[in-house]
Amino acid sequence: MPIQQPLNVHTEMDARLDCLRGTVVSLNTPFDEDGRIDFKSLERLLEFHLSEGACGFLVPAQAAEVLSLTPEERASIVSTVRETTRGRAVVIAGATAANIPESFAMARHAVRVGCNGILSEPPIGMPLEFEPLFGYFEEVAHIGAPFLMIQDLDWRGSGMPIALIVRLFEALPTFRCIKIEVNPAGPKYSAVLSATNGRLRVAGGWAALQMIEALDRGVDTFMNTALVRFYRAVIDAHGSGDRSLAIKRFRDMLPVLAFTRQHLDISIAFHKRLFQHLNIFASAHVRKPGVPWDSYHERQCTDLLSYVDKLYEGAVPF
């Protein structure tokens, strides 16, 4: 049975992670028309998100088309993000890969280049039971990143059992954050926060359509891909106690969220077009398209790009 860590160990870590309150951007990977990583566009993207108030970056993850990247490409992207943002944002390196040795290699690279944290999810096929997962996450934690964020990802179900999350939290002092992406997400947010007395930081990801509910439940870290300024406006209004204003600002984002939350592939394709429209990406190239992007998607996209232009024209400074 793991020994629960002293409360002060967790409390000290909590204080260091207060900088995660707000938006941690799950970055898209810009490619040129030949499918090669466009590092100039990546640097422009980072500067744009920082100018809009991003507090950190997650790279590479699902939004980055991570499964299409080679280990060498992943390492280069992480190094670029860390070097470009050093001292200005938290960098969390995605360490999930197709196999466990590659996951460990990605985690070790993240530590070598000075990333603030590592994101890891249960390996594919590993039972959601304490002993196998504890051994896996303990090894990831021992690689030495300042903190470990576990991704509780289950597109159709409830993900990892609450009791398992609590036991990992008690056993691993660097496990201080969890990114919850399950269906439905809201009750899981509350259950984790309650079971850990609010000491495990909960981040919301894919369930952006329930952002107001997430804020009401106590989530204060959101991992979006774009519209950082507008996410921040919602978070700031809610945090100041003006829930009505937060709802109003959130509803301004709903047309974009409703379209992009159809499917991850639609989200990636739209956001790349958005960043090209904003003169950040040189190309909207997607390396391995999944869901076909057809003329109806393109029409919706064109309408939404005009809508985003109007949002920016009337944006309230945060």
C-alpha positions as CSV (number, residue, x, y, z in Angstrom):
1,M,0.0,0.0,0.0
2,P,1.5,3.4,-1.0
3,I,2.3,5.8,1.8
4,Q,0.4,9.1,1.7
5,Q,2.8,12.0,1.3
6,P,2.8,14.8,4.0
7,L,0.3,17.5,3.3
8,N,3.0,20.2,3.2
9,V,4.6,18.4,0.2
10,H,1.4,18.9,-1.8
11,T,0.8,22.4,-0.5
12,E,4.2,23.6,-1.6
13,M,3.6,22.2,-5.1
14,D,0.1,23.8,-5.2
15,A,1.7,27.2,-4.6
16,R,4.1,26.7,-7.5
17,L,1.3,25.7,-9.8
18,D,-0.9,28.7,-9.2
19,C,0.6,30.0,-12.5
20,L,-1.6,27.4,-14.3
21,R,-4.8,29.3,-13.6
22,G,-6.2,30.4,-16.9
23,T,-5.5,29.0,-20.4
24,V,-2.8,26.4,-21.2
25,V,-2.9,26.2,-25.0
26,S,-2.9,22.8,-26.6
27,L,-0.9,23.8,-29.7
28,N,-1.5,23.0,-33.3
29,T,1.5,21.9,-35.3
30,P,2.0,24.1,-38.4
31,F,3.1,22.3,-41.5
32,D,4.2,23.7,-44.9
33,E,2.5,22.5,-48.1
34,D,4.9,19.6,-48.3
35,G,4.0,18.4,-44.8
36,R,7.2,19.6,-43.1
37,I,7.0,21.4,-39.7
38,D,7.0,25.1,-40.2
39,F,9.0,26.4,-37.2
40,K,8.6,30.1,-38.2
41,S,4.8,29.7,-38.0
42,L,5.2,27.9,-34.7
43,E,7.1,30.8,-33.3
44,R,4.5,33.3,-34.5
45,L,1.8,31.1,-33.0
46,L,3.5,31.2,-29.6
47,E,3.9,34.9,-29.6
48,F,0.3,35.4,-30.6
49,H,-1.0,33.2,-27.8
50,L,1.3,34.9,-25.3
51,S,0.0,38.3,-26.4
52,E,-3.5,37.2,-25.7
53,G,-2.7,36.0,-22.2
54,A,-1.9,32.3,-22.4
55,C,-0.3,31.1,-19.2
56,G,1.2,28.0,-20.6
57,F,1.5,25.5,-23.5
58,L,0.8,21.8,-23.9
59,V,2.9,20.2,-26.7
60,P,2.5,17.9,-28.5
61,A,-0.9,16.5,-27.8
62,Q,-4.0,15.5,-29.8
63,A,-4.4,19.0,-31.3
64,A,-0.8,18.8,-32.6
65,E,-1.6,15.7,-34.7
66,V,0.8,14.0,-32.3
67,L,0.4,10.5,-33.8
68,S,1.7,11.8,-37.2
69,L,4.9,13.1,-35.7
70,T,8.2,11.2,-35.5
71,P,10.0,11.1,-32.2
72,E,12.6,13.4,-33.7
73,E,9.9,15.9,-34.8
74,R,8.3,15.8,-31.3
75,A,11.6,16.5,-29.6
76,S,12.3,19.4,-32.0
77,I,8.9,21.0,-31.4
78,V,9.2,20.7,-27.6
79,S,12.7,22.2,-27.7
80,T,11.4,25.1,-29.8
81,V,8.5,25.8,-27.6
82,R,10.6,25.7,-24.5
83,E,13.3,28.0,-25.9
84,T,10.9,30.5,-27.4
85,T,8.8,30.9,-24.3
86,R,11.4,30.5,-21.6
87,G,10.5,32.5,-18.5
88,R,7.2,33.6,-20.1
89,A,5.0,30.6,-19.8
90,V,4.6,27.1,-18.4
91,V,5.5,24.4,-20.9
92,I,4.0,20.9,-20.4
93,A,5.4,18.2,-22.7
94,G,3.1,15.5,-24.0
95,A,4.8,12.2,-23.2
96,T,2.1,9.9,-24.5
97,A,3.3,7.8,-27.4
98,A,2.5,4.6,-29.3
99,N,4.6,2.5,-26.9
100,I,5.9,2.8,-23.4
101,P,9.7,3.1,-24.3
102,E,8.9,6.0,-26.6
103,S,6.8,7.7,-23.9
104,F,9.7,7.5,-21.5
105,A,12.1,8.9,-24.1
106,M,9.8,11.8,-24.7
107,A,9.6,12.5,-20.9
108,R,13.3,12.3,-20.5
109,H,13.8,14.8,-23.4
110,A,11.3,17.2,-21.8
111,V,13.3,17.1,-18.6
112,R,16.6,17.7,-20.4
113,V,15.3,20.8,-22.1
114,G,13.8,22.2,-18.9
115,C,10.0,21.8,-19.4
116,N,7.9,22.5,-16.3
117,G,5.8,19.4,-16.6
118,I,4.9,16.2,-18.4
119,L,1.5,15.1,-19.6
120,S,1.0,11.3,-19.7
121,E,-2.1,9.1,-20.1
122,P,-2.5,5.4,-19.3
123,P,-0.8,3.3,-22.0
124,I,-3.2,1.8,-24.6
125,G,-4.4,-1.6,-23.4
126,M,-3.2,-1.2,-19.8
127,P,-5.9,-2.1,-17.3
128,L,-7.2,0.8,-15.3
129,E,-6.1,-0.9,-12.0
130,F,-3.8,0.5,-9.4
131,E,-0.8,-1.8,-9.6
132,P,0.0,-1.6,-13.3
133,L,-0.8,2.1,-13.5
134,F,1.1,2.9,-10.4
135,G,4.2,1.2,-11.7
136,Y,3.9,3.1,-15.0
137,F,3.2,6.5,-13.6
138,E,5.8,6.1,-10.8
139,E,8.4,5.5,-13.5
140,V,7.3,8.5,-15.4
141,A,7.4,10.6,-12.3
142,H,10.9,9.4,-11.4
143,I,12.2,10.8,-14.7
144,G,12.2,14.0,-12.8
145,A,9.9,16.6,-14.3
146,P,8.8,19.3,-11.7
147,F,5.2,18.0,-12.0
148,L,3.2,15.3,-13.7
149,M,-0.2,15.9,-15.3
150,I,-2.2,12.8,-16.0
151,Q,-4.6,12.8,-18.9
152,D,-7.9,11.1,-18.1
153,L,-9.0,10.6,-21.7
154,D,-12.1,8.6,-22.6
155,W,-14.2,10.0,-25.5
156,R,-17.2,7.8,-24.7
157,G,-17.0,6.9,-21.0
158,S,-16.0,7.9,-17.5
159,G,-12.3,7.2,-17.7
160,M,-10.2,6.3,-14.7
161,P,-11.9,5.4,-11.4
162,I,-11.9,8.1,-8.8
163,A,-10.4,5.8,-6.2
164,L,-7.5,5.1,-8.5
165,I,-6.9,8.8,-9.2
166,V,-6.9,9.5,-5.4
167,R,-4.4,6.7,-4.7
168,L,-2.1,8.0,-7.4
169,F,-2.4,11.5,-6.0
170,E,-1.5,10.2,-2.5
171,A,1.4,8.2,-3.7
172,L,3.1,10.5,-6.2
173,P,3.9,13.9,-4.9
174,T,4.5,15.4,-8.3
175,F,1.1,14.3,-9.6
176,R,-0.5,17.6,-9.1
177,C,-2.7,18.1,-12.2
178,I,-5.2,16.0,-14.1
179,K,-6.6,16.8,-17.5
180,I,-10.1,15.4,-17.6
181,E,-11.6,14.6,-21.0
182,V,-14.4,12.1,-20.4
183,N,-18.1,11.9,-21.2
184,P,-19.7,13.6,-19.3
185,A,-16.9,15.7,-17.9
186,G,-18.8,17.9,-15.3
187,P,-19.5,15.2,-12.6
188,K,-16.0,13.9,-13.0
189,Y,-14.6,17.4,-12.3
190,S,-16.6,17.6,-9.1
191,A,-15.8,14.1,-8.0
192,V,-12.1,14.6,-8.3
193,L,-12.0,17.9,-6.6
194,S,-14.1,16.6,-3.8
195,A,-12.1,13.4,-3.3
196,T,-8.8,15.3,-3.1
197,N,-10.2,18.3,-1.1
198,G,-9.5,20.5,-4.0
199,R,-5.7,19.8,-3.9
200,L,-5.5,18.1,-7.2
201,R,-5.7,20.8,-10.0
202,V,-8.3,19.9,-12.6
203,A,-8.0,21.1,-16.1
204,G,-10.8,21.0,-18.7
205,G,-10.1,20.2,-22.3
206,W,-12.5,18.9,-24.9
207,A,-15.7,19.8,-23.0
208,A,-15.4,23.5,-23.8
209,L,-19.1,23.7,-24.5
210,Q,-19.6,23.2,-20.8
211,M,-17.1,25.9,-19.8
212,I,-19.5,27.8,-17.5
213,E,-20.5,24.6,-15.7
214,A,-16.8,23.8,-15.3
215,L,-16.1,27.2,-13.8
216,D,-19.1,26.8,-11.4
217,R,-17.7,23.4,-10.4
218,G,-14.3,24.9,-9.5
219,V,-12.2,24.2,-12.6
220,D,-9.7,27.1,-13.2
221,T,-7.4,25.7,-15.9
222,F,-8.6,25.3,-19.5
223,M,-6.6,23.7,-22.3
224,N,-8.0,25.3,-25.5
225,T,-6.4,25.6,-29.0
226,A,-7.4,29.1,-30.0
227,L,-9.5,32.2,-28.9
228,V,-7.3,32.7,-25.9
229,R,-8.4,36.3,-25.4
230,F,-12.0,35.3,-25.2
231,Y,-11.4,32.3,-22.9
232,R,-9.5,34.7,-20.6
233,A,-12.4,37.2,-20.7
234,V,-14.8,34.4,-19.6
235,I,-12.5,33.2,-16.8
236,D,-11.7,36.7,-15.6
237,A,-15.4,37.7,-15.4
238,H,-16.4,34.5,-13.6
239,G,-13.4,34.9,-11.2
240,S,-14.4,38.4,-10.4
241,G,-17.9,37.2,-9.4
242,D,-19.7,38.5,-12.4
243,R,-21.2,35.2,-13.6
244,S,-23.7,37.0,-15.9
245,L,-20.9,38.7,-17.8
246,A,-19.0,35.4,-18.0
247,I,-22.1,33.8,-19.6
248,K,-22.4,36.6,-22.1
249,R,-18.8,36.4,-23.1
250,F,-19.0,32.6,-23.3
251,R,-22.0,32.8,-25.6
252,D,-20.0,35.0,-28.0
253,M,-17.7,32.0,-28.5
254,L,-20.4,29.4,-29.0
255,P,-20.7,29.5,-32.8
256,V,-17.0,28.5,-33.1
257,L,-17.2,26.0,-30.3
258,A,-20.3,24.3,-31.7
259,F,-18.6,23.8,-35.1
260,T,-15.2,22.7,-33.9
261,R,-16.5,20.3,-31.2
262,Q,-18.1,18.0,-33.8
263,H,-14.9,16.1,-34.1
264,L,-11.2,16.5,-33.4
265,D,-10.3,16.4,-37.1
266,I,-12.8,19.2,-37.8
267,S,-11.3,21.2,-34.9
268,I,-7.7,20.9,-36.2
269,A,-8.7,21.7,-39.8
270,F,-10.7,24.8,-38.7
271,H,-8.1,26.2,-36.3
272,K,-5.4,25.8,-38.9
273,R,-7.5,27.8,-41.4
274,L,-8.1,30.4,-38.6
275,F,-4.4,30.8,-38.0
276,Q,-3.7,31.1,-41.7
277,H,-6.5,33.7,-41.9
278,L,-4.8,35.7,-39.0
279,N,-1.5,35.6,-40.9
280,I,0.1,33.3,-38.3
281,F,0.4,30.1,-40.3
282,A,1.7,30.1,-43.8
283,S,-0.4,27.1,-44.6
284,A,-3.4,25.3,-43.3
285,H,-1.9,21.9,-44.3
286,V,-3.1,18.9,-42.2
287,R,-0.7,16.0,-42.3
288,K,-3.1,13.1,-42.1
289,P,-6.7,14.2,-42.5
290,G,-9.2,11.9,-41.0
291,V,-12.8,13.2,-41.3
292,P,-13.1,14.5,-44.9
293,W,-13.3,18.3,-45.1
294,D,-15.8,19.1,-47.8
295,S,-17.4,22.1,-49.4
296,Y,-20.0,22.4,-46.7
297,H,-17.3,22.5,-44.0
298,E,-15.5,25.1,-46.0
299,R,-18.6,27.3,-46.3
300,Q,-19.2,27.1,-42.5
301,C,-15.5,27.9,-42.0
302,T,-15.7,31.0,-44.2
303,D,-18.7,32.3,-42.3
304,L,-17.0,31.6,-38.9
305,L,-13.8,33.4,-39.9
306,S,-15.8,36.5,-40.7
307,Y,-17.5,36.0,-37.3
308,V,-14.2,35.8,-35.5
309,D,-13.0,39.0,-37.3
310,K,-16.1,40.7,-35.7
311,L,-15.3,39.3,-32.3
312,Y,-11.8,40.7,-32.5
313,E,-13.1,44.1,-33.6
314,G,-15.3,44.3,-30.5
315,A,-13.0,42.4,-28.1
316,V,-13.1,43.6,-24.4
317,P,-9.5,43.9,-23.1
318,F,-8.7,41.5,-20.3
